[in-house]
Amino acid sequence: MKVITGKDKGRTGVVVRALPKANKVIVDGIAIAKRHVKGRAGQVGHIAERPSPIDASNVAVVSATKYASALDGK
């Protein structure tokens, strides 16, 4: 998938999970959110990174053979 709008515009990645009821997709390496995790007994606090869902209308299918977006019209 190729991101066509937003802060990650132009980047590509593989869909990890689709959320059809919310019309969102989770793309590997795109829209990474950082969460500060507090340390607990015997553990050290850290900053966890995980991909967050983005709207399905903000991504386009990329052809694996031609590596061209479906929106290019070629």
N, C-alpha and C positions, 0 to 999 in steps of 0.2 A: 504494500500500500504506500502511496505517496501522499504526504500532507499538502493540501492546496491552500490552506489559510491558517493564520495563527502564528505563534512564536516559533514553531518548528516547521514553517513553510519550506517546501523543497526537500525535506528529509524523507527517507524511505525506511520501511521496516515491515516486519511480518506480524500479522494479526495473531495475538495470543488468545483473545477471548472476544466474543461478540455478545452484546447485551441488547437483543432485539426489542424488548419492551421499553427500554429507555432510549432506543435508537442511537446507541453508542458502541464504540469498539475500543479495545485496549491493544495498542500497537507496541511491540517490543522496542524499547529505546526512545520512544516518543512521549512527550508530556510527562517527564519525570518529576514527581513530587517528593519533597524532602520532609521527613517527619522526625522531630526531635524526641527520642525515646529516653525516658528517665531511667537511671540505674536502679536496680532492685537489689535485694540481698544477694551478695556474691556475684553480681553482674555490674558491668560498667555501662554508663549511659553512652549513647552514640546517635548518629544521624542516619536514619534508615531512608533509602531511596527506593521508590516503587513507581511503576507506570500508572498514570491515572487515565480514566476513560475520556475519550474525545468524541465529539458528535460525528456520526457516520457521514454527514454531508460535508465534512471538512477533509475527507480523504478520498482518493481516487485509486482505482485498480491499476496496477502497473503490470504490463505483459512481461512474463519471465523470459520469453525468447527475444523480443525486440527491445526490452527495457525502455519502453515508451509508455506514457500514460494513455489511458483510454480516452482522455479528454483532448489529446493532441490531434485526433482525427486522421491519423495516418495508418 
